[in-house]
Amino acid sequence: DGATEVAPLPLPPVALHGPSSGLAAGQVAMVHLLTATRGPPPGPLEDADGTDEDDCYDWFTWQRAEAALARSGELGSLATLRSAAASLAAAAAAGVVRSRWGG
């Protein structure tokens, strides 16, 4: 179940601003950062890219996540992903979180 597949990270949430991802213009959703409790499926990470409705999260390489959001026109979501990545990189550099699985 989803409660055992992810764990919260000790980081502040990042803002997702509408219009994007179903939010109206002017609406803001706070996106909380989670980590997977298990590693990606065996094999190249590129082979794990994709969505699966039965899973509570999906594995994407950075390049493919950016491309998927850009193709879908979800520019607000793309900006939020970039903000989350910067926050994670800073936290990893400070030793607050571990850098795992290539990221």
C-alpha positions in Angstrom: 0.0 0.0 0.0 1.1 3.6 -0.5 1.8 4.3 3.1 4.7 1.8 3.1 6.1 2.8 -0.3 7.0 6.4 0.4 8.3 8.4 3.4 8.2 12.1 4.0 11.5 14.1 3.6 12.5 16.7 6.3 12.1 19.6 3.8 9.6 22.4 3.3 7.0 21.9 0.6 7.4 23.7 -2.8 4.6 25.8 -4.3 2.6 24.8 -7.4 0.9 27.8 -8.9 -2.2 27.7 -11.1 -3.2 27.6 -13.8 -1.6 24.2 -13.8 -2.4 20.6 -12.8 -6.1 21.4 -12.3 -5.5 24.6 -10.3 -7.2 27.8 -11.4 -5.2 30.9 -12.0 -4.2 32.3 -8.6 -4.6 29.1 -6.7 -1.6 27.6 -5.0 -1.0 24.0 -3.8 1.9 23.1 -1.5 3.7 20.0 -2.8 5.3 17.9 0.0 8.4 16.0 -1.0 8.5 12.2 -0.4 11.1 9.5 -1.0 10.6 6.0 -2.2 11.3 3.4 0.5 12.6 0.9 -2.1 14.8 1.4 -5.1 13.7 1.5 -8.7 13.0 -1.7 -10.6 16.1 -3.7 -11.8 17.7 -2.6 -15.0 18.4 0.8 -16.6 16.3 3.6 -15.1 15.1 4.6 -18.6 13.3 1.2 -18.7 11.3 2.2 -15.6 10.0 5.5 -17.1 6.3 5.6 -17.4 3.1 5.7 -15.5 1.2 2.9 -13.9 -2.2 3.7 -12.4 -1.8 0.8 -9.9 1.2 2.4 -8.3 1.2 5.4 -5.9 4.2 6.9 -7.7 6.1 6.4 -11.0 9.9 6.3 -11.7 11.1 8.8 -14.3 14.6 9.9 -15.2 15.1 13.7 -14.9 15.3 14.2 -18.7 12.1 12.2 -19.3 10.2 13.9 -16.5 11.1 17.3 -17.9 10.2 16.2 -21.4 6.8 14.7 -20.3 5.8 17.8 -18.5 6.9 20.1 -21.3 5.0 18.0 -23.9 1.9 18.1 -21.8 2.0 21.9 -21.5 2.2 21.6 -17.7 4.7 24.5 -17.4 3.7 25.3 -13.8 4.3 21.7 -12.8 7.7 21.8 -14.6 8.7 24.9 -12.7 7.6 23.2 -9.4 9.6 20.1 -10.3 12.7 22.3 -10.9 12.2 24.0 -7.6 11.9 20.6 -5.8 15.1 19.4 -7.5 17.0 22.5 -6.4 15.7 22.0 -2.8 16.7 18.4 -2.9 20.2 19.1 -4.3 20.8 21.8 -1.6 19.6 19.4 1.1 21.8 16.6 -0.2 24.8 18.9 -0.3 24.2 19.9 3.3 23.8 16.3 4.4 20.1 16.6 5.3 19.0 13.9 2.9 20.9 11.2 1.1 21.4 11.2 -2.7 20.2 7.9 -3.9 19.4 6.2 -7.2 21.3 8.7 -9.3 19.7 11.8 -8.0 
